[in-house]
Amino acid sequence: MSMARDVTPSAGSGATWTALSAALNCTASSAATTLRCLRAVPAPRLRSAVTEGNLMFGPATDNGTIFSDQPARLESGNFVRVPVLVGTNDEELGNTTMSAAATLLAFTCPAAKTAKAHTRFGPTWQYRFMGDFPTGTSRFESPRAFHGSEIRLIFGRYDRKVATDQQRAASVYMQGAWAAFANDPSKWLDSYEGGWPRYNSKTTSVVLLADKNQAKATFANPAQYERGCRF
């Protein structure tokens, strides 16, 4: 799902598209011709052009998938009212000096804003992944809970050569939680492994996953992480 953000996605991806087209000699008089040219480029060459050009494609507002009036839609409940599981990682930029500020502004606050809006209209859970597990590739001895690191555990794609017993157990626990939510989004997390609390800004309701690398969930008050957010 798309998290609530105060800054509306821009059309910046258009400039990135133009730069990529030029780098691969695919600039043409029509968009259709440019697209055909890029589709014919071998994947390794395409990937190299993106990497070498430091090109980034972000979400673009199309008012069909990404809307320009997200804050108003959240306030009014103008969105699909379905059960929601939303979360972030404890240190999205990893073990760096900028991680705390970037995590708060770009991830924690948008996730909290999303949870606050959706919980008024349906079952909503918010998690925060805390696991600090070896990756097999990190330059840091302690990589922390960096961006995307929880995905490895959810899909069981962690490096099994360096994985700890705690990491394996945490993966099993998280897979069970995601399966429970997928099986019955409206209620199964209410009873999963003793029950996950639904998001409530005034109660101990943020689900901490793999805190201290434990294969279970513990819970915290949202205010512990939302200080500094503007709602």
Secondary structure, 3 states (H helix, E strand, C coil): CCCCCCCCCCCHHHHHHHHHHHHCCCCCCCHHHHHHHHHCCCHHHHHHHHHHCCCCCCCCCCCCCCCCCHHHHHHHCCCCCCCEEEEEECCCCCCCCCHHHHHHHHHHHHHHHHHHHHCCCCCEEEEEECCCCCCCCCCCCCCCCCCCHHHHHHCCCCCCCCCCHHHHHHHHHHHHHHHHHHHCCCCHHHHHHHCCCCCCCCCCCEEEECHHHCCCEEEECCHHHHCCCCC
